[in-house]
Amino acid sequence: MSEMNPQSFSSRGERVRIFVPHEVSFDLAKMNKITASVLDQLGCPACHSGRILDFMTLRDFVVNPRTLDVQPVIGPQPLASQGTP
């Protein structure tokens, strides 16, 4: 019987968010490579049992007012209209 990774038992039902740029999110070969890399970093490269891999396509951007460089915003950001503390 093969050895099992005890780390995989402690992470049942764990949601893993993976933020990917738009140009990558619709490329199956690139998504397979990303999935393999994420699973390897989670300690179980052969499967994702008990984990929910939630791929988030980056759709929000911020502009640097000095340089006008546009960069993706990673993760949920509060909307200005909602007010911030």
Residue pairs with C-beta under 8 A, 6 or more apart in sequence:
5 43
5 44
7 42
7 43
7 44
8 43
8 44
8 47
8 49
8 50
11 42
11 50
11 51
12 50
13 50
13 51
13 52
14 50
14 51
14 52
15 51
15 52
15 54
16 38
16 42
16 51
16 52
16 53
16 54
17 54
17 56
17 75
18 34
18 38
18 53
18 54
18 55
18 56
19 56
19 58
19 72
19 74
19 75
20 31
20 34
20 55
20 56
20 57
20 58
21 57
21 58
21 72
22 57
22 58
22 59
24 30
24 31
24 34
25 31
25 55
25 57
31 55
35 48
35 53
36 45
38 53
39 45
39 46
39 47
39 48
42 48
42 51
58 72
58 73
58 74
60 72
60 73
60 77
61 70
61 71
61 72
61 73
62 70
62 71
62 73
63 69
63 70
64 71
78 84
